[in-house]
Every structure is written in structure tokens, then in C-alpha cells.
Amino acid sequence: MKKMIYILAVISLLSSTGTWAVERAPRITDREIVERLTRLEEGQKALAKRIDDLDAKLNKRIDDLDAKLNKRIDDLDAKLSKRIDDTNKRIDDTNKRIDDLRTEMNARFDTLQWMLGLFITISLVILGFVLRMQWQMGKRQTSMEATLQAHKEELDFLKSLIEKLLPPKGVL
């Protein structure tokens, strides 16, 4: 039963608090409504004018920044073009120097080729002389050996003849 009383007390408190929260609004006239609407419209027009002014200032500022940015881009483009031209000129100069070096190196190789050809020619001539001398010396040696062989045979014949013509050892 006590619980029931508590529940009824809580329900009665909650149901009565809803009526305390609502306030009664004062009555306003149509004239006051029109005046307030007029003030609101004037405020909206003032806000619209202010937004338009800010928009115009912002557009002007964006145009100024755009012009400055375009000028800086043009300046940078001109500097870049100048640097590219300078770089191309340096590359052309380097290519010319490389071509000059290539021409000089070709001339040196031509000289080296001429000298190497001359050296090989002289070496072949000397080798020819040496081989001819060896052939001639071999030929002479062969003829000399034949002559010496003939002399040897003659000496052997003369020696045998002298031995035959000499008296025996104990006779003289």
C-alpha cells in the first residue's frame, strides 16, 4: 500500500509539472507583426547589400591576385626560357668541342696507322734480308761441306798413298 501511495504521489507530481512549463504568450497586434516583418526585410536587404559588397571586394582581390600570379608566371617563364636557351647553347658548344676532339683523335689515329704501316713494312724488309742471308749462308755451308768432304777424301787418299810409299818402320 505504501508503494501505491508513492506511485500516486509521483504520478500527480509529474502530471502537474507539465502545466507549470507552459507560459502564456502575450497577444500581439497585426500592426506589430507588419512592423517587425518590415524591419526583418530591411535587415535582409542590408545583409544582402553587405554580402554583395564583400563579394565585389573578394572578386576584385581575386582578380588582383590572378593578375599578379600571371605576371609572376610570365616572369618565371621568361627566366626559364632564357635558362633553356643558355643550356642549349652550352650543349651546342659542348657538342662542337666533342666534334673537334673527335676530329683531332681521328687525325692522331691516321698518323698512328701510317706509322704502324711504316714500321710493319720496315720490319718485313729486315726480315726478308735476314731470311735471304740465312738461305745464302745455308747454301754456302752446304757447298763448303761438300768441298770439305772432297778435301777430306783427297787427304785420306794422299795419306794412304804416303803411307804406302813410306818404308816400314824399322828400316830407316
C-alpha positions in Angstrom: 0.0 0.0 0.0 2.9 2.3 0.7 4.1 1.7 -2.7 0.8 2.6 -4.1 0.9 5.9 -2.4 4.4 6.7 -3.6 3.4 5.8 -7.2 0.3 8.1 -7.0 2.4 10.9 -5.5 4.9 10.6 -8.3 2.2 10.5 -11.0 0.5 13.5 -9.5 3.8 15.5 -9.4 4.7 14.6 -12.9 1.3 15.4 -14.3 1.2 18.8 -12.6 4.7 19.8 -13.8 3.6 19.8 -17.5 1.1 22.6 -16.7 3.8 24.7 -15.0 6.2 24.6 -18.0 3.7 26.3 -20.5 3.7 30.1 -20.4 1.0 32.1 -21.8 2.2 34.4 -24.7 1.1 38.0 -24.8 -1.2 38.9 -27.7 0.4 41.0 -30.5 -1.4 43.0 -33.0 -1.3 42.9 -36.8 0.4 46.2 -36.9 3.3 45.0 -34.7 3.6 41.9 -37.0 3.8 44.2 -40.1 6.4 46.5 -38.4 8.6 43.5 -37.4 8.3 42.0 -40.9 9.3 45.4 -42.4 12.4 45.6 -40.1 13.3 42.0 -41.0 13.1 42.8 -44.7 15.2 45.9 -44.3 17.8 43.8 -42.3 17.8 41.2 -45.0 18.3 43.9 -47.7 21.2 45.4 -45.6 22.7 41.9 -45.3 22.3 41.2 -49.0 24.0 44.6 -49.8 26.8 43.8 -47.4 27.3 40.4 -48.9 27.3 41.9 -52.4 29.9 44.5 -51.3 32.1 41.7 -49.8 31.6 39.6 -52.9 32.7 42.6 -55.1 35.8 43.2 -52.9 36.6 39.5 -52.9 36.3 39.3 -56.7 38.5 42.4 -57.1 41.1 40.9 -54.8 41.0 37.6 -56.6 41.4 39.5 -59.9 44.4 41.4 -58.5 46.0 38.2 -57.2 45.3 36.5 -60.5 47.0 39.3 -62.4 50.0 39.2 -60.0 50.2 35.5 -60.3 50.0 35.6 -64.1 52.8 38.3 -64.1 55.0 36.1 -61.9 54.3 33.1 -64.1 55.2 35.1 -67.2 58.4 36.3 -65.5 59.3 32.8 -64.4 58.5 31.5 -67.9 60.8 34.2 -69.4 63.6 33.2 -67.0 63.1 29.5 -67.7 63.2 30.2 -71.5 66.4 32.1 -71.0 67.9 29.4 -69.0 66.8 26.8 -71.5 68.4 28.8 -74.3 71.6 29.1 -72.3 71.6 25.4 -71.6 71.0 24.6 -75.3 73.9 27.0 -76.2 76.2 25.2 -73.7 75.1 21.9 -75.1 75.9 23.1 -78.6 79.3 24.3 -77.5 80.0 21.0 -75.8 78.9 19.1 -78.9 81.2 21.3 -81.0 84.1 20.6 -78.7 83.4 16.9 -78.8 83.4 17.1 -82.6 86.7 18.9 -82.5 88.2 16.3 -80.2 86.9 13.5 -82.4 88.5 15.2 -85.5 91.8 15.6 -83.6 91.7 12.0 -82.4 90.9 10.7 -85.9 94.0 12.7 -87.2 96.1 11.1 -84.5 94.8 7.6 -85.4 95.6 8.3 -89.0 99.1 9.3 -88.1 99.4 6.2 -85.8 98.1 4.0 -88.7 100.7 5.5 -91.1 103.5 4.9 -88.6 102.4 1.4 -87.8 102.2 0.6 -91.6 105.7 2.0 -92.0 107.0 0.0 -89.0 105.5 -3.2 -90.4 107.0 -2.5 -93.8 110.5 -1.9 -92.4 110.2 -5.0 -90.2 109.2 -7.1 -93.2 112.1 -5.8 -95.3 114.5 -6.5 -92.5 113.0 -10.0 -92.0 113.4 -10.6 -95.8 117.1 -9.6 -95.7 117.7 -11.9 -92.7 115.9 -14.8 -94.3 117.9 -14.3 -97.6 121.1 -14.1 -95.7 120.3 -17.3 -93.8 119.4 -19.0 -97.1 122.6 -17.9 -98.7 124.6 -18.9 -95.7 122.9 -22.3 -95.7 123.7 -22.7 -99.4 127.3 -21.7 -98.8 127.6 -24.0 -95.8 126.3 -26.9 -98.0 128.8 -26.1 -100.7 131.5 -25.7 -98.1 130.6 -29.0 -96.5 130.8 -30.7 -100.0 134.2 -29.0 -100.6 135.5 -30.1 -97.2 134.2 -33.6 -97.8 136.0 -33.7 -101.1 139.2 -32.3 -99.5 138.9 -34.9 -96.7 138.6 -37.6 -99.2 141.6 -36.3 -101.1 143.6 -36.0 -97.9 142.6 -39.5 -96.9 143.7 -40.7 -100.4 147.0 -38.8 -100.1 147.6 -40.1 -96.6 147.0 -43.6 -97.7 149.4 -43.1 -100.6 152.1 -41.6 -98.4 151.7 -44.5 -96.0 152.1 -46.9 -98.8 155.2 -45.2 -100.2 157.0 -44.8 -96.9 159.3 -47.6 -95.9 158.3 -49.8 -93.0 159.2 -48.5 -89.5 162.2 -50.4 -88.6 164.0 -50.0 -92.0 165.2 -46.5 -91.8 
